[in-house]
Amino acid sequence: MKSFATKAENLLRKMVVLADYLIWLLLDPSKYMRIDRSRIKKVLIIHLGAIGELMILTPLLPAIKKGLNNPEIDFMVSPGKEGVLRNNPHVDRILAHKASFMGNLNQIKSQNYDLSYQ
């Protein structure tokens, strides 16, 4: 049986998540902006999940290239999963996810990506 404190904490957590979503829904204008596909030249796809999910994701790469006028596609994956994408003709660069948040942030910021997927 859960204690009252645990139940209250779970309820509070759900309320904070709901409030965060409502604030985003009402106040974030970026969701209404149209993406100009002709201006997208560099795409970053971040996948830190299981290797099976990564393999299922690879058939989408030709569609992304075709739909966005052949951009450069970089992939960030967990260490040890680089081999799945190594000889893929649709992937331009494979980045290994670092343990350091700032290391990943600096690596991403230095490349000036136009669009990212996660």
Residue pairs with C-beta under 8 A, 6 or more apart in sequence:
24 31
35 115
37 67
37 68
37 69
38 69
39 114
40 68
40 69
40 71
40 114
40 115
41 71
41 72
41 114
42 71
42 72
42 74
42 111
42 112
42 113
42 114
42 115
43 64
43 68
43 71
43 72
43 73
43 74
43 113
43 114
43 115
43 116
43 117
44 74
44 75
44 76
44 95
44 108
44 111
44 113
44 115
44 116
44 117
45 57
45 64
45 73
45 74
45 75
45 76
45 116
45 117
45 118
46 75
46 76
46 97
46 116
46 117
46 118
47 53
47 54
47 57
47 75
47 76
47 77
47 118
48 76
48 77
48 78
48 97
51 81
51 84
54 77
54 81
54 84
54 85
55 84
58 84
58 85
58 88
58 90
61 73
61 88
61 90
61 91
62 90
64 71
64 73
64 90
65 71
65 73
65 90
68 115
71 114
71 115
72 92
72 93
73 90
73 91
73 92
74 91
74 92
74 93
74 94
74 95
74 111
74 113
75 85
75 91
75 93
75 94
75 95
76 95
76 96
76 97
76 104
76 108
77 84
77 85
77 94
77 95
77 96
77 97
78 96
78 97
79 96
79 97
82 94
82 96
85 91
85 94
86 94
95 107
97 104
98 104
98 107
108 116
